[in-house]
Amino acid sequence: MRSHARPLVVLAIAGVAGCSVKTSFNVSASPADVQARTAVETRASAVKIVRHGDKLDYENGEIEFETNSAALIGKGTDDILDRYAEVLKQYPALKIRIDGHTDSRGSTKSNQELSEKRAQSIKNSIVRRGIAGNRLEARGYGESQPERVEPSYCRNRSEETVAEAKLAECKEIWTANRRAGFIVTEGADSLPAEGAAVADQTPAEPAPKASPEKRRPDWALRLFGGYSMLYRGFDYHGGHFGVGVHASQRFGARGRGYIGGGPRLHYRSVRAYEGGLGGHDIGIHMLGPEGNLLIGGGSDRVVGLFSLRLGLGAAFTRGQFTDDIGAVAHLRGTLLAGWLLGGVTVLGKINERWSLGGHAEAGMIGVGGGLGFATEIGLNAAWHFGRGRRKGI
């Protein structure tokens, strides 16, 4: 059981436009307790992280946000998040889910969105303190799981519309419901017993800052195919497909950047046909290796990329054309072919092993001594392997 004098673990998550509340306060503490806590925070941080079942609650501090925003503010906020980072460094098997909650004021949708953004903001801040992102999960619950049930005279009401006799009670309930929970999802066995302080004041000898998690490249076997058009004297239509090995790497402070590439074997088959006098029926089959460069960025699930492909191979030309008097000329030959295409590729992660996406590209294709304008659209699929596959796309 928690002592009634221990500060309630709350987070200032306000979901209504115009709400003036920026911080969360201890609803069970007396004014003297609040003044004492403020004095302690002014002198030096006395934040504690205490275990209560599967929760890691913080005491003697406040997490603050800008009003109606996910932007964290205040030294007290930094102190609390420093403590959680220290705990995660001290217990490497530990994983935590950060839960965001709001009171009922505002629309259900806006409260849900704000709770999600603020939980994610807390996660991002702890990651910047040297903790691997895969040890943290952010989840917003909006107003769906209140700590205290809000009576009708408090529910979804502004301070101005609450009866003066009920205002103090409503403020306490709203404060209790605006909170953040830090829930242990893995590694509970490594923690101290129930009610014990997991992290107290900053150690006399600061722990060395943990280096960020080493990012490993993602390796994938990529398959692609789709529709091709070539404009070279005649309009050629057909398809293309291929296979290759691709390596990619995330970069940037939050791992949102993406760069990758690799060799591929590409086959393209197009045909130009027109019947009657002066008609033609010509097919071109191109086969050869190409290099593919992809650069861009996005989330862990979806990335948008600029694609550049350069290839060189052989073109096998077969066909015939008829002149205006009906004479037929036959074409047959093997020529050198090259191509340079660039465009947009979008990729999405389905699961740890598979990703799927699409591409739309345009450029030039040369066959023999002539150049033609080409466009290609299609689908991409990838089977990921290696240790980097967990975050690769």
Phi, psi and chi 1 to 4 in degrees:
 res  aa     phi    psi   chi1   chi2   chi3   chi4
   1 MET       -  142.2  -65.9  -75.9  -66.5      -
   2 ARG   -83.5  143.5  -57.8 -171.7 -169.5 -177.0
   3 SER   -68.9  144.0  169.9      -      -      -
   4 HIS   -65.9  -18.2   71.8  -81.0      -      -
   5 ALA   -86.7   -9.7      -      -      -      -
   6 ARG   -78.8  135.2 -176.0  174.7   48.2   79.2
   7 PRO   -60.8  141.3  -24.1   33.6      -      -
   8 LEU   -73.1  137.9 -178.2   65.8      -      -
   9 VAL   -78.2  107.0  179.4      -      -      -
  10 VAL  -135.2  156.4  -70.3      -      -      -
  11 LEU  -129.6  133.5  172.5   65.9      -      -
  12 ALA   -77.1   86.7      -      -      -      -
  13 ILE  -113.3  102.6  -60.7 -179.1      -      -
  14 ALA  -105.4  130.0      -      -      -      -
  15 GLY  -112.5   25.4      -      -      -      -
  16 VAL  -132.2  134.5   55.4      -      -      -
  17 ALA   -62.2  138.3      -      -      -      -
  18 GLY    87.6   -4.6      -      -      -      -
  19 CYS   -66.3  132.9  176.8      -      -      -
  20 SER   -94.4   -0.3   61.7      -      -      -
  21 VAL   -79.6  127.5  177.7      -      -      -
  22 LYS  -108.8  -27.7  -79.2 -170.7  177.8 -178.9
  23 THR  -124.2  164.3   61.1      -      -      -
  24 SER  -102.8  143.4   57.9      -      -      -
  25 PHE  -124.8  157.5  -63.4   94.3      -      -
  26 ASN   -74.8  108.6  173.5   14.5      -      -
  27 VAL   -75.4  -15.8  -60.3      -      -      -
  28 SER  -100.3   -4.9   62.5      -      -      -
  29 ALA   -88.0  147.9      -      -      -      -
  30 SER   -77.5  165.2   65.7      -      -      -
  31 PRO   -56.0  -36.0  -27.3   35.6      -      -
  32 ALA   -63.7  -40.0      -      -      -      -
  33 ASP   -62.1  -42.9  -69.2  -27.4      -      -
  34 VAL   -62.6  -42.2  173.6      -      -      -
  35 GLN   -65.0  -39.9  -67.1  174.2    1.6      -
  36 ALA   -64.3  -41.0      -      -      -      -
  37 ARG   -64.8  -39.8 -177.4  178.2   64.5 -172.3
  38 THR   -62.3  -40.8  -57.1      -      -      -
  39 ALA   -63.9  -40.4      -      -      -      -
  40 VAL   -62.0  -44.9  168.7      -      -      -
  41 GLU   -65.2  -29.9  -70.1  175.8  -14.7      -
  42 THR   -69.2  -41.0  -57.5      -      -      -
  43 ARG   -72.9  -53.3  -65.5 -167.4  -54.4  -88.5
  44 ALA  -169.0  155.2      -      -      -      -
  45 SER   -68.8  132.2  173.2      -      -      -
  46 ALA  -121.7   29.6      -      -      -      -
  47 VAL   -66.1  136.5  174.0      -      -      -
  48 LYS  -121.6  145.9  -67.6 -177.9 -179.8 -179.7
  49 ILE  -111.2  119.0  -53.8  -61.9      -      -
  50 VAL  -120.7  138.0 -179.8      -      -      -
  51 ARG   -85.5  130.8  179.3 -178.1 -178.2 -178.5
  52 HIS  -134.6   95.4  -63.6  100.4      -      -
  53 GLY    65.8 -123.8      -      -      -      -
  54 ASP   -94.6   13.7   62.5  -12.4      -      -
  55 LYS  -108.8  146.7  -63.4 -180.0 -179.5  179.6
  56 LEU  -114.8  100.3  -66.7 -179.3      -      -
  57 ASP   -91.4  148.5  -64.4  -24.9      -      -
  58 TYR  -104.6  146.1   64.1   87.5      -      -
  59 GLU  -127.5  156.1  -62.3 -179.6   -3.1      -
  60 ASN    63.8   43.2  -58.6  -31.5      -      -
  61 GLY  -172.7  172.5      -      -      -      -
  62 GLU  -136.5  142.8  -61.0  168.8    0.6      -
  63 ILE   -99.6  123.7  -66.7  179.1      -      -
  64 GLU  -117.2  146.7  -61.0  178.7  -83.5      -
  65 PHE  -129.2  156.7  -71.0   91.9      -      -
  66 GLU   -62.2  147.1  -69.3  -75.2   -4.1      -
  67 THR   -57.5  129.4  -57.6      -      -      -
  68 ASN    54.8   36.2  -65.7  -35.4      -      -
  69 SER  -142.9  161.2  167.5      -      -      -
  70 ALA   -97.7   10.3      -      -      -      -
  71 ALA   -80.0  119.4      -      -      -      -
  72 LEU   -75.4  142.2  -69.4  157.0      -      -
  73 ILE  -140.3  160.3   58.5  173.1      -      -
  74 GLY    95.1  142.4      -      -      -      -
  75 LYS   -66.0  -35.1 -177.3 -179.2 -178.4  -56.9
  76 GLY   -59.8  -37.1      -      -      -      -
  77 THR   -62.2  -45.5  -59.5      -      -      -
  78 ASP   -60.3  -41.1  -72.3  -24.0      -      -
  79 ASP   -61.1  -44.2  -70.5  -16.9      -      -
  80 ILE   -63.6  -46.6  -67.4  168.8      -      -
  81 LEU   -69.2  -31.1  -60.3 -175.9      -      -
  82 ASP   -59.7  -42.1  -74.6  -16.4      -      -
  83 ARG   -64.8  -43.0  -62.3  -58.4  177.4  -85.6
  84 TYR   -63.6  -37.3  -81.3  109.2      -      -
  85 ALA   -63.7  -40.4      -      -      -      -
  86 GLU   -62.4  -43.0  -69.9  169.1    7.9      -
  87 VAL   -61.1  -45.0  170.0      -      -      -
  88 LEU   -65.9  -33.4  -73.6  158.4      -      -
  89 LYS   -71.3  -36.4  -68.4  172.1 -175.1  177.1
  90 GLN   -71.6  -31.9 -177.0  178.0   -7.0      -
  91 TYR  -120.0   86.3  -58.8   94.9      -      -
  92 PRO   -64.7  -18.2   19.6  -31.0      -      -
  93 ALA   -84.4   -5.4      -      -      -      -
  94 LEU   -79.7  136.1 -170.0   63.0      -      -
  95 LYS  -129.5  144.8  -68.4 -173.0  177.7 -177.8
  96 ILE  -131.7  141.8  -69.0  176.2      -      -
  97 ARG  -106.3  129.3 -173.3 -178.2   74.9 -120.7
  98 ILE   -98.6  116.2  -58.0  162.4      -      -
  99 ASP  -103.3  131.4  -67.0  -13.1      -      -
 100 GLY  -108.9  136.8      -      -      -      -
 101 HIS  -134.1  151.7  -57.2  -89.7      -      -
 102 THR  -127.5  170.0   71.2      -      -      -
 103 ASP   -83.9 -171.9   57.6   38.3      -      -
 104 SER   -86.6   -7.7   67.7      -      -      -
 105 ARG   -72.3  130.1  -66.5  179.0  -66.3  171.8
 106 GLY   101.7  175.8      -      -      -      -
 107 SER   -74.7  153.5   70.5      -      -      -
 108 THR   -58.5  -41.0  -59.4      -      -      -
 109 LYS   -65.4  -46.7  179.8 -179.4  178.8 -178.0
 110 SER   -66.4  -36.5   63.9      -      -      -
 111 ASN   -64.1  -41.5  -74.1  -23.1      -      -
 112 GLN   -62.7  -46.9  177.6   63.9   34.2      -
 113 GLU   -64.6  -41.5  -69.0  175.6   -9.6      -
 114 LEU   -66.6  -39.9 -173.7   58.7      -      -
 115 SER   -64.1  -37.7   67.9      -      -      -
 116 GLU   -66.0  -44.9  -68.7  171.9   -1.5      -
 117 LYS   -65.9  -38.6  -70.0  177.6 -179.0  178.2
 118 ARG   -72.7  -36.4  -71.7 -173.8  166.1 -180.0
 119 ALA   -63.7  -40.8      -      -      -      -
 120 GLN   -66.5  -36.0 -175.7   64.4   43.8      -
 121 SER   -64.1  -39.8 -177.3      -      -      -
 122 ILE   -63.9  -44.2  -67.5  173.1      -      -
 123 LYS   -58.5  -48.9  173.3 -176.1  173.3  179.4
 124 ASN   -59.6  -38.1  -66.0  -19.1      -      -
 125 SER   -66.9  -38.8 -175.3      -      -      -
 126 ILE   -70.0  -36.8  -64.2  176.1      -      -
 127 VAL   -60.7  -40.3  167.9      -      -      -
 128 ARG   -65.5  -14.6  -72.7 -167.0  -68.1  -89.6
 129 ARG   -89.9   12.2  -73.8  164.7  164.6   78.5
 130 GLY    99.6   15.4      -      -      -      -
 131 ILE  -101.5  135.1  -56.8  -57.8      -      -
 132 ALA   -63.3  135.8      -      -      -      -
 133 GLY   -61.8  -28.0      -      -      -      -
 134 ASN   -76.1   -0.7   59.6    6.5      -      -
 135 ARG   -95.2   -1.6  -62.0  179.7   63.5 -167.3
 136 LEU  -129.0  143.9  -60.7  165.8      -      -
 137 GLU  -130.6  137.0  177.5 -172.7   -2.0      -
 138 ALA  -112.2  132.6      -      -      -      -
 139 ARG  -144.2  133.7 -173.0  177.5  -62.6  178.1
 140 GLY  -107.5  139.3      -      -      -      -
 141 TYR  -117.1   -1.5  -67.6   92.6      -      -
 142 GLY    56.8 -132.3      -      -      -      -
 143 GLU   -99.6   10.8   61.4 -172.5   71.9      -
 144 SER   -75.4  -19.3   64.1      -      -      -
 145 GLN  -129.4   70.2  -62.7 -176.9    8.4      -
 146 PRO   -66.2  144.2   25.7  -34.7      -      -
 147 GLU   -69.7  -37.5 -176.1   82.6   -0.9      -
 148 ARG  -131.7  135.3  -65.0  174.1   59.7 -179.6
 149 VAL   -65.5  132.1  176.5      -      -      -
 150 GLU   -90.4  121.5  -61.1 -175.2   16.2      -
 151 PRO   -66.1  165.2   22.0  -31.4      -      -
 152 SER   -59.8  -31.6   59.0      -      -      -
 153 TYR   -78.6   -2.8   48.9   80.5      -      -
 154 CYS  -112.6  -30.8  -61.6      -      -      -
 155 ARG   -63.6  122.9 -178.3  164.3 -178.6   78.8
 156 ASN    53.1   42.6 -160.8   15.0      -      -
 157 ARG  -122.3  146.7  -69.1  179.7  176.4  -91.3
 158 SER   -81.7  164.0   64.4      -      -      -
 159 GLU   -59.8  -32.7  -67.1 -175.9   14.2      -
 160 GLU   -69.4  -23.7  -67.4   75.4   13.4      -
 161 THR   -99.7    1.1   60.0      -      -      -
 162 VAL   -92.2  137.5  175.4      -      -      -
 163 ALA   -57.3  140.4      -      -      -      -
 164 GLU   -58.1  -33.8 -174.1  175.2   -7.8      -
 165 ALA   -69.6  -21.7      -      -      -      -
 166 LYS  -103.6   -6.6  -60.5  -68.9 -173.9 -178.9
 167 LEU   -62.2  -44.6 -175.5   56.9      -      -
 168 ALA   -61.0  -41.2      -      -      -      -
 169 GLU   -64.0  -44.5  176.8 -172.2   -4.5      -
 170 CYS   -63.3  -39.5  -69.8      -      -      -
 171 LYS   -62.0  -40.9  -75.7 -176.3  175.5 -179.5
 172 GLU   -62.2  -43.6  -73.4 -170.9   -1.3      -
 173 ILE   -66.5  -43.9  -64.7  174.1      -      -
 174 TRP   -60.6  -42.4  -67.8  -26.8      -      -
 175 THR   -63.2  -40.9  -58.7      -      -      -
 176 ALA   -63.1  -35.3      -      -      -      -
 177 ASN   -83.1  -21.4  -71.1  -21.4      -      -
 178 ARG   -86.4  105.2  -65.6 -168.7  -51.9  -90.3
 179 ARG  -157.6  167.1   67.6 -164.8 -169.5  -79.6
 180 ALA  -124.6  137.9      -      -      -      -
 181 GLY  -111.9  139.6      -      -      -      -
 182 PHE  -113.5  102.4  -66.0   80.3      -      -
 183 ILE  -106.1  129.9  -46.4  -58.8      -      -
 184 VAL   -77.5  123.3  176.4      -      -      -
 185 THR  -106.2  -24.6   57.6      -      -      -
 186 GLU  -148.4  150.4  -70.9 -173.8   28.2      -
 187 GLY    85.3   16.6      -      -      -      -
 188 ALA   -61.9  -29.9      -      -      -      -
 189 ASP   -63.9  -22.4  -67.5  -15.9      -      -
 190 SER   -86.5   -5.4   63.4      -      -      -
 191 LEU   -88.7  161.3  -66.6  173.1      -      -
 192 PRO   -63.6  173.4  -20.5   31.6      -      -
 193 ALA   -70.5  169.9      -      -      -      -
 194 GLU   -52.1  132.0  168.3   75.7   15.9      -
 195 GLY    83.7   -3.9      -      -      -      -
 196 ALA   -84.4  149.3      -      -      -      -
 197 ALA   -75.1  121.7      -      -      -      -
 198 VAL   -83.7  -40.4 -178.7      -      -      -
 199 ALA  -138.9  124.9      -      -      -      -
 200 ASP  -102.9 -141.0 -150.4  -39.2      -      -
 201 GLN   -67.3  165.2  -63.3 -171.1   26.0      -
 202 THR   -58.6  131.6  -53.7      -      -      -
 203 PRO   -60.1  152.6  -19.5   30.3      -      -
 204 ALA   -59.1  -39.8      -      -      -      -
 205 GLU  -102.4  106.2  -66.3  -65.4  -30.7      -
 206 PRO   -59.1  137.7  -13.5   22.1      -      -
 207 ALA   -67.9  142.5      -      -      -      -
 208 PRO   -61.3  141.6   20.9  -31.5      -      -
 209 LYS   -67.5  128.9 -175.4  175.8  -80.4 -172.1
 210 ALA   -71.4  137.7      -      -      -      -
 211 SER   -74.2  147.8   57.2      -      -      -
 212 PRO   -58.3  154.1  -21.4   31.6      -      -
 213 GLU   -59.1  132.1 -179.9 -173.9   27.6      -
 214 LYS   -67.7  126.6 -178.3  179.2  179.1 -179.0
 215 ARG   -87.8  125.5  -63.3 -169.8  179.0  106.9
 216 ARG   -98.2  145.1  -60.9  179.2 -178.4  -84.9
 217 PRO   -67.2  151.1   22.3  -31.3      -      -
 218 ASP   -98.9  128.0  167.3   48.7      -      -
 219 TRP  -107.0  139.7  -68.8   88.1      -      -
 220 ALA  -147.7  145.4      -      -      -      -
 221 LEU   -92.3  115.5  178.0   67.0      -      -
 222 ARG  -107.2  136.2  -66.3 -165.8  175.7  -89.2
 223 LEU  -119.1  142.2  -52.8  171.9      -      -
 224 PHE  -149.8  158.0   60.5   94.2      -      -
 225 GLY  -176.0  161.1      -      -      -      -
 226 GLY   170.2 -152.4      -      -      -      -
 227 TYR  -104.4  138.6  177.8   68.9      -      -
 228 SER  -125.7  144.3  -60.8      -      -      -
 229 MET  -132.7  135.9  -64.8 -176.4   67.3      -
 230 LEU  -130.5  129.2  171.6   62.3      -      -
 231 TYR  -111.6  100.9  -51.3   93.0      -      -
 232 ARG  -145.7   80.8 -176.5  177.0  178.1  -91.2
 233 GLY    81.7  -55.9      -      -      -      -
 234 PHE  -116.0  164.9  -56.0  121.5      -      -
 235 ASP   -89.6  114.0  -67.8  -13.2      -      -
 236 TYR  -100.8  137.9  -67.6   82.1      -      -
 237 HIS  -128.8  145.4  -56.7  -94.1      -      -
 238 GLY   178.4 -146.1      -      -      -      -
 239 GLY  -144.0  173.8      -      -      -      -
 240 HIS  -148.8  153.3   66.2  -80.6      -      -
 241 PHE  -158.3  165.2   63.9   86.9      -      -
 242 GLY  -174.7 -179.0      -      -      -      -
 243 VAL  -147.7  147.7   61.2      -      -      -
 244 GLY  -163.2  171.8      -      -      -      -
 245 VAL  -108.4  133.7  176.3      -      -      -
 246 HIS  -133.0  135.8 -174.7  101.0      -      -
 247 ALA  -119.4  139.8      -      -      -      -
 248 SER  -137.8  158.5   63.7      -      -      -
 249 GLN  -142.4  136.3  179.9   73.2   62.5      -
 250 ARG   -86.6  149.9  -69.1  -56.3 -172.1  104.6
 251 PHE  -145.1  171.2   62.1   88.4      -      -
 252 GLY    98.4  161.8      -      -      -      -
 253 ALA   -59.9  -34.4      -      -      -      -
 254 ARG  -106.9    8.6  -61.0  173.8   62.8 -173.8
 255 GLY    67.4   28.3      -      -      -      -
 256 ARG   -89.3  -21.3  -66.0  -62.2 -178.1   90.9
 257 GLY   -74.0  157.7      -      -      -      -
 258 TYR  -145.9  130.8  179.3  107.7      -      -
 259 ILE  -140.8  138.1 -173.4  168.8      -      -
 260 GLY  -161.2  173.5      -      -      -      -
 261 GLY   169.7  176.2      -      -      -      -
 262 GLY   165.7  173.6      -      -      -      -
 263 PRO   -83.0  149.7   30.7  -34.6      -      -
 264 ARG  -142.4  156.2  -46.1 -164.6  -59.4 -173.8
 265 LEU  -107.5  123.8 -177.2   64.0      -      -
 266 HIS  -121.1  132.9 -163.4  140.7      -      -
 267 TYR  -120.5  134.1  172.5   72.8      -      -
 268 ARG  -134.9  132.6 -178.6 -175.4  -65.3  107.8
 269 SER  -131.1  121.7  176.3      -      -      -
 270 VAL  -132.3  155.2  -67.9      -      -      -
 271 ARG  -140.9  140.1  179.7 -170.5 -179.5 -163.6
 272 ALA  -117.2  125.8      -      -      -      -
 273 TYR  -138.0  136.7  174.1   79.1      -      -
 274 GLU  -153.5  125.6 -177.3  177.9  -23.6      -
 275 GLY   -85.3  174.7      -      -      -      -
 276 GLY    84.3 -176.2      -      -      -      -
 277 LEU   -62.5  138.1  -66.9  176.9      -      -
 278 GLY    75.0    6.7      -      -      -      -
 279 GLY   -81.6  178.5      -      -      -      -
 280 HIS  -155.6  159.2   53.6  -90.2      -      -
 281 ASP  -147.9   95.9 -174.0    0.6      -      -
 282 ILE  -126.9  131.1  -56.1  171.9      -      -
 283 GLY  -117.5  140.9      -      -      -      -
 284 ILE  -126.5  126.6  -57.8  176.5      -      -
 285 HIS  -116.3  121.8  -56.4  -90.8      -      -
 286 MET  -115.8  135.7  -77.3  174.5  -91.1      -
 287 LEU  -140.8  132.1  176.5   66.2      -      -
 288 GLY   175.3  169.3      -      -      -      -
 289 PRO   -81.2  155.5   30.1  -34.6      -      -
 290 GLU  -146.5  157.3   67.5  177.6   18.4      -
 291 GLY  -106.1  142.3      -      -      -      -
 292 ASN  -126.6  128.2 -179.8 -142.4      -      -
 293 LEU  -116.9  132.0  172.7   66.2      -      -
 294 LEU  -126.9  132.5  -64.7  169.8      -      -
 295 ILE  -145.9  138.4 -173.9  166.3      -      -
 296 GLY   170.6 -136.6      -      -      -      -
 297 GLY   178.4  178.2      -      -      -      -
 298 GLY   160.6 -158.1      -      -      -      -
 299 SER   -90.1 -173.8   68.0      -      -      -
 300 ASP   -69.0  -16.2  -68.7  -20.5      -      -
 301 ARG  -107.8  -33.5  -71.8  -67.5  179.1 -178.2
 302 VAL  -138.5  137.8  179.8      -      -      -
 303 VAL  -131.9  146.2  -68.6      -      -      -
 304 GLY  -111.5  130.6      -      -      -      -
 305 LEU  -134.1  150.8  -52.0  167.6      -      -
 306 PHE   -91.9  130.5  170.6   74.6      -      -
 307 SER  -113.0  137.6  170.8      -      -      -
 308 LEU  -133.1  126.3 -175.6   65.7      -      -
 309 ARG  -125.5  132.7  -63.8 -168.2  -75.8  124.7
 310 LEU  -128.7  124.0  176.9   63.7      -      -
 311 GLY  -137.0  160.6      -      -      -      -
 312 LEU  -146.1  132.0 -175.8   66.9      -      -
 313 GLY  -166.3 -157.0      -      -      -      -
 314 ALA  -111.3  144.8      -      -      -      -
 315 ALA  -117.6  121.7      -      -      -      -
 316 PHE  -101.6  113.4  -53.7   95.0      -      -
 317 THR  -106.0  128.9  -56.4      -      -      -
 318 ARG  -138.7  140.8  -57.4  -69.5 -174.6  -88.7
 319 GLY   156.3 -166.6      -      -      -      -
 320 GLN  -157.0  160.5   63.1 -176.4   32.9      -
 321 PHE  -142.1  154.7   63.9   88.6      -      -
 322 THR  -115.5  131.9  -54.0      -      -      -
 323 ASP   -83.9 -175.4   60.8   21.8      -      -
 324 ASP   -69.6  -18.1  -66.6  -21.3      -      -
 325 ILE  -103.6    8.8   62.1  173.1      -      -
 326 GLY    93.3    1.1      -      -      -      -
 327 ALA   -71.7  137.2      -      -      -      -
 328 VAL  -106.1  129.7  178.0      -      -      -
 329 ALA  -115.0  136.2      -      -      -      -
 330 HIS  -103.7  142.6  -65.8  -85.3      -      -
 331 LEU  -115.6  136.7  -61.1  174.4      -      -
 332 ARG  -161.3  121.0 -173.7 -179.2 -176.4   88.9
 333 GLY  -177.5  166.1      -      -      -      -
 334 THR  -122.0  123.4  -59.0      -      -      -
 335 LEU  -125.8  162.8  -56.4  170.4      -      -
 336 LEU   -79.1  137.1 -177.3   65.7      -      -
 337 ALA  -128.5  147.7      -      -      -      -
 338 GLY  -145.6  155.8      -      -      -      -
 339 TRP  -151.3  148.4   53.8   91.4      -      -
 340 LEU  -138.8  115.0  175.0   64.2      -      -
 341 LEU  -132.1  145.3  -67.4   96.6      -      -
 342 GLY  -141.6  156.8      -      -      -      -
 343 GLY   173.4 -148.0      -      -      -      -
 344 VAL  -115.5  136.9  175.7      -      -      -
 345 THR  -128.5  134.7  -62.9      -      -      -
 346 VAL  -120.3  129.8  176.2      -      -      -
 347 LEU  -127.3  141.7  -60.3  172.6      -      -
 348 GLY  -132.2  140.9      -      -      -      -
 349 LYS   -85.5  124.8 -162.9   70.9  175.5  -72.7
 350 ILE   -89.0  -49.2  -61.7  174.2      -      -
 351 ASN  -153.9 -169.5   55.0   39.7      -      -
 352 GLU   -60.1  -31.7 -174.0  176.0  -66.3      -
 353 ARG   -97.2  -26.5  -72.3  -70.5 -173.3 -176.8
 354 TRP  -125.9  143.0  -72.2   96.4      -      -
 355 SER  -136.2  158.0   63.4      -      -      -
 356 LEU  -142.1  147.3 -176.5   67.4      -      -
 357 GLY  -166.4 -164.7      -      -      -      -
 358 GLY  -146.8  163.2      -      -      -      -
 359 HIS  -139.6  151.3   61.8  -87.1      -      -
 360 ALA  -141.8  116.5      -      -      -      -
 361 GLU  -137.8  157.9  -62.8  164.3  -45.1      -
 362 ALA  -144.4  154.4      -      -      -      -
 363 GLY   173.6 -150.8      -      -      -      -
 364 MET  -120.9  143.2  -55.6  -61.6  -65.5      -
 365 ILE  -127.6  128.6  -65.6 -180.0      -      -
 366 GLY  -108.8  132.0      -      -      -      -
 367 VAL  -128.5  118.1  178.9      -      -      -
 368 GLY    64.2 -126.1      -      -      -      -
 369 GLY   -98.8    5.0      -      -      -      -
 370 GLY  -115.8  149.3      -      -      -      -
 371 LEU  -107.8  150.0  -79.9  175.6      -      -
 372 GLY  -140.5  152.1      -      -      -      -
 373 PHE   -85.7  136.7  178.3   71.2      -      -
 374 ALA  -133.6  149.2      -      -      -      -
 375 THR  -133.5  147.2   60.2      -      -      -
 376 GLU  -143.3  138.9  -68.6 -172.8  -23.8      -
 377 ILE  -131.6  154.8   58.6  173.4      -      -
 378 GLY   175.8 -169.1      -      -      -      -
 379 LEU  -113.2  150.6  -63.9  176.4      -      -
 380 ASN  -123.6  138.1  -59.0   59.4      -      -
 381 ALA  -132.7  147.2      -      -      -      -
 382 ALA  -140.6  139.9      -      -      -      -
 383 TRP  -109.5  117.6  179.1   77.5      -      -
 384 HIS   -93.2  141.9  -59.3  -97.4      -      -
 385 PHE  -142.2  167.9   59.1   92.3      -      -
 386 GLY    89.4  170.1      -      -      -      -
 387 ARG   -72.4  -21.3  -64.5 -175.4   66.0  179.4
 388 GLY   -80.0   -1.7      -      -      -      -
 389 ARG   -64.6  -24.3   68.5 -179.8 -176.5  -86.6
 390 ARG   -63.1  -30.6  -66.2  175.6  177.4   83.3
 391 LYS  -115.5    1.9  -66.2 -172.5  176.4 -179.7
 392 GLY   -83.0  158.2      -      -      -      -
 393 ILE  -132.9      -  -65.1 -178.4      -      -
